[in-house]
């Protein structure tokens, strides 16, 4: 393995760890938010731990988008990786908004569960993806 190949492998490994950890952060934040709302009988306050859960989940999603973008662009060089990381942030935001639209279209009526369904789905996917990636890293 050449020095350049070793550097790319090391950077890819670090970016993959960042993606795993930030996906877990997103999942814990958003799934935790939903659990707090459910525990309070569906009262969704914009303050306290519910707001913290949303902010943590949102930051985790955007950071995961950046890390995955970096991983996707890394094989094309550092400049492409940085550009892909920057592009990963609005892509993650767009995925969140599309998921929200699909969830609201799929569930009729109103209520806290319909409002939070997309965060539950995305948070669960991030949590599961982060856990599976960590498990795969330990097994490999």
Secondary structure, DSSP 8 states (H G I E B T S, - for coil): --HHHHHHHHHHHHHHHHHHHHHHHHHHHHHHHHHHHHHTTS---SSHHHHHHHHHHHHHHHHHHHHHHHHHHHTT-HHHHHHHHHHHHHHHHHHHHHHHHHHHHHS-S-SHHHHHHHHHHHHHHHHHHHHHHHHHHHH-
